[in-house]
Amino acid sequence: MKLLATLVLLLLMFIGAWLYLREGDKTTVVQTAVIGGETTETKVEVTKTDITQNGLSSLPVGFPSDIPVEVSNITESYRAAYQGKGLVQYTVSYTSEKSRESLWNSYSEFMNKSGYTIDKGSSSKSLGQIYGVKGIDSLSIIISVRGGLSLVQINLLDRQ
């Protein structure tokens, strides 16, 4: 139940951060959450990666280089640092001509080889979602199909 509550909270923070990303390259957002009747505020520094610049990395600064990404097909890329929480969220989305099944197999293999424990309750090959934990970090990948292309959404929570 705690995992579900955490995922819902992170999804709400992701949506809030995404809305502010449209405003500029670097934005500080104050997130307010009510958990168990207690209100908390967290400052979030969101840095959007400029994916239009040739010759520069389209990945957010600090994103692990070993996570497979089709860099030339990135459609969204940002980093959200939650100040005082020791948490950095990296989000990268890209399109691919590979099938959802092929991509899911590749990410499943990557997670297994890299020491992630795949949560079978939160992962589904038929739905194109895979969730893994490595130490205190978590990696979530959602693969959907749109217009004949696969859309891969990677969400890494790096806890310190």
PEDA-V829190 format. One record per residue. SS is DSSP state (H for helix, E for strand, - for the rest). PSI is psi in whole degrees, 0 to 359 (* if undefined). OMEGA is omega in radians with two decimals (NA if undefined). Layout:
{{SS | PSI | OMEGA} {SS | PSI | OMEGA}}
This chain:
{{- | 321 | 3.11} {H | 322 | 3.13} {H | 316 | 3.13} {H | 316 | 3.12} {H | 320 | 3.11} {H | 316 | 3.14} {H | 321 | 3.11} {H | 316 | 3.12} {H | 316 | 3.13} {H | 323 | 3.09} {H | 317 | 3.10} {H | 320 | 3.10} {H | 322 | 3.11} {H | 315 | -3.13} {H | 316 | 3.11} {H | 316 | 3.13} {H | 319 | -3.12} {H | 319 | 3.14} {H | 322 | -3.14} {H | 340 | 3.13} {H | 331 | -3.11} {- | 343 | -3.06} {- | 330 | -3.08} {- | 186 | -3.08} {- | 321 | -3.12} {E | 126 | -3.08} {E | 141 | 3.00} {E | 127 | -3.07} {E | 143 | 3.01} {E | 115 | 3.13} {E | 132 | 3.07} {E | 130 | -3.14} {E | 146 | 3.05} {E | 115 | 3.14} {E | 120 | 3.13} {- | 34 | 3.13} {- | 355 | -3.13} {E | 131 | -3.14} {E | 132 | 3.09} {E | 149 | 3.08} {E | 138 | 3.13} {E | 133 | 3.03} {E | 133 | -3.13} {E | 123 | 3.07} {E | 113 | -3.09} {E | 126 | 3.12} {E | 115 | 3.13} {E | 133 | 3.12} {- | 132 | 3.10} {- | 103 | -3.08} {- | 0 | -3.11} {- | 349 | -3.08} {- | 118 | 3.08} {- | 143 | 3.09} {- | 347 | 3.10} {- | 152 | 3.13} {- | 138 | 3.08} {- | 0 | 3.12} {- | 149 | 3.11} {- | 149 | 3.11} {- | 127 | 3.13} {- | 351 | 3.13} {- | 130 | -3.10} {- | 131 | -3.08} {- | 345 | -3.10} {- | 347 | 3.11} {- | 124 | -3.10} {- | 129 | 3.10} {- | 137 | 3.01} {- | 87 | -2.97} {H | 323 | -3.10} {H | 348 | -3.10} {H | 17 | -3.11} {E | 134 | 3.12} {E | 341 | -3.14} {E | 140 | -3.09} {E | 119 | 3.07} {E | 168 | -3.13} {E | 132 | 3.09} {E | 116 | 3.14} {E | 120 | -3.12} {E | 102 | -3.02} {- | 133 | 3.13} {- | 358 | -3.12} {- | 348 | -3.10} {- | 38 | -3.07} {E | 130 | 3.03} {E | 131 | 3.12} {E | 127 | 3.06} {E | 131 | 3.11} {E | 127 | 3.11} {E | 132 | 3.05} {E | 143 | 3.08} {E | 161 | 3.07} {E | 155 | -3.12} {E | 150 | 3.05} {- | 352 | 3.10} {- | 154 | 3.14} {- | 158 | 3.11} {H | 319 | -3.14} {H | 316 | 3.13} {H | 315 | 3.12} {H | 317 | 3.13} {H | 315 | 3.12} {H | 319 | 3.13} {H | 315 | -3.14} {H | 325 | 3.07} {H | 316 | 3.10} {H | 316 | 3.10} {H | 312 | -3.10} {H | 315 | 3.13} {H | 315 | -3.13} {H | 334 | -3.07} {- | 3 | 3.07} {- | 11 | 3.07} {- | 144 | 3.00} {E | 117 | -3.11} {E | 127 | 3.10} {- | 106 | -3.07} {- | 334 | 3.11} {- | 336 | -3.13} {- | 3 | -3.10} {- | 143 | 3.13} {E | 117 | 3.12} {- | 319 | -3.09} {- | 333 | 3.10} {- | 352 | 3.10} {- | 32 | 3.12} {E | 141 | 3.13} {E | 136 | -3.09} {E | 129 | 3.14} {E | 157 | 3.14} {E | 137 | 3.08} {E | 109 | -3.04} {- | 239 | 3.12} {- | 4 | 3.12} {E | 154 | 3.10} {E | 147 | -3.12} {E | 124 | -3.14} {E | 132 | 3.14} {E | 130 | 3.09} {E | 129 | -3.12} {E | 120 | 3.11} {E | 166 | -3.13} {E | 129 | 3.13} {E | 125 | 3.06} {- | 36 | 3.12} {- | 354 | 3.09} {E | 153 | 3.02} {E | 138 | 3.05} {E | 121 | -3.13} {E | 126 | 3.10} {E | 117 | -3.10} {E | 131 | 3.12} {E | 113 | 3.13} {E | 127 | 3.04} {E | 112 | -3.11} {E | 107 | -3.13} {E | 138 | 3.14} {- | * | NA}}
